[in-house]
Amino acid sequence: MFTQCLLSFIRRDSGAVTVDMTILMAAIVGLGLATTAVVNSGTADLSQYVDDQLTDMVDDPTSLQMLRANHDASWRAELQERVAGFNDNRLTRGYNNLYARAQTGNANQRANRIDRLGVFEAEMIARGLPIPDGNTRHADLHAAWLATYS
């Protein structure tokens, strides 16, 4: 249908048809631009909000839920500072070691390892390092520990 309309427009050269089609095409382009502007601003606002929320979660080690009472904000900040000094290879090795050990031991040992794992995981995410496929995230390990030992 559109193709036929376009061909008809090209073949006709009378003034009224040309003016009508020009106005119609300008209206369609204007509507498309207006729609794009509305969608773009809404998308930009939403993406900025999501970015802010994710950045706050990763950048603030105090937002991590800890299991051990002695793992307060100063403990987390000190560990975060130490872990931030690790190179990527050492950070990944430390994470993998803690992850393997967080599944074993008594309740206190597991809680300690899960708490430390959360700081390592936050640093890996902040650096853009991948969390190994199949690994349970810190928040889920935390919830499982609470379900088992609380």
N, C-alpha and C positions, 0 to 999 in steps of 0.2 A: 504494500500500500504506500509506504513512504517513498519507495523507489519510483513508483508510478507518479506520485505527486512531484517528486524532484525532476523527473524527466519532462513532465508536463510544464513545469516552471521554466526549465532550460529552453524548451521549444517555443514558448510564448515570449513575446517581447513587448507586449502591450504594457503601458504605464501602470494601469490599475493593478494588474496581477503582480507586477514587480514590487510595487509599493506595499501591497497586502502581504506578500511573502516575506519581504524584508522586515516589516513590523512584527510579523509572527515569529520569525527566526530570532529577532532581537529579544522578544519577550521570553522565548524558550531559553536562550542563553542567560538572560538576566535572572530567570527563575532558578536555573542551575547554579549560578554564582551565589545567589542569596542562600540557597539550601546548603551549599558547601561552606559558606561562612558560619552559618548557624551550627552545623554539625562539627566543624573544626573547632570552634570556641568551646563547645561543650566537651569535646574529646580532650582538648588541651587541659581544661580544668580538672577533669577526672583523672587524667594521667598524672598530672602534678600532685593531686591528692594521694594517689596510690604510691607515687615515688616518695613523697614525704613520709607516709606511714611506714613503708619498708625501710627507708633510711633510718628513721627513728628506732625501729626494732633492732636493726643491725648495729648501729653506732652506739647504742646505749647498753652497755653490759649490765647495768643495774636493772634493766627491764626483764632480764632472764629470771625465771622462777627457779629458786634454789631449794633443795631438799634439806640440807643441813642448816641448822640455826646459826652456826658460827660462820657460815658463808654469806657474810653481809656485804654491803656495798663496797667497803674498803678492801675486803678479800677479793671480790670480783674485779675491782679496779686494778689491784696489784697484779693479779693473774693476767688480766687483759694487757697490761703494760708489758709484762714478760713475754706473753705470746706474740704481741705485736712486733717484738724484736726477732722472732724466728724467721728464717727464710721459708719460702713456699714448701720446699722438700721436707724440712724439719717439722713444719706445721702439719703437713699431711701425714707424716709418719706418726707424730704425736696423737693426732686425731684417730688414726686407724688403731693404734695401740690402746687408747682409752676406750674406743668403741668396742673392741674385742673383750676388754676386761670389764666393761660396764655390764656385761651379761652374766658375770660370775661373781662369787664371793658372797659374804653375808650382807645384810641389809645396809649397814653403815658403810661398808666398802663400796657397794654398788651406788649408794647415794652420793658419796664423795666423787666417784668416777663420772657419774651422770652430770653432776654440777660442773665439774671441770670440762667435760665434753661440750657443754653448752657454750662455754667461753671459746673453746677451740672452733666449734661450728660457726659461731657468730663472726669470728675473724676470717674463716675460710670464705664465708658468704661475702663479707666486706671486700675481700680481695678478688672475688669472682672465681674462686677455685670451686670445682665441682665436688659436691658431696657424693661419695660412691653410690652407684645404683644399688638399690635394695636395702640401704641402711635406713634404719628407723631414725627419724629426726629427734632432736633433744626434747622437744615439747611432748612428743609421744612417749619417749622413754620415761620422762618425768611423770606423766599421767599413769603409765603402767606401774611404776614403782609405788605411787600413791595408792593405786587400786589394790596392790598386793600387800603392802606393809602398813597402811593406815588403818 
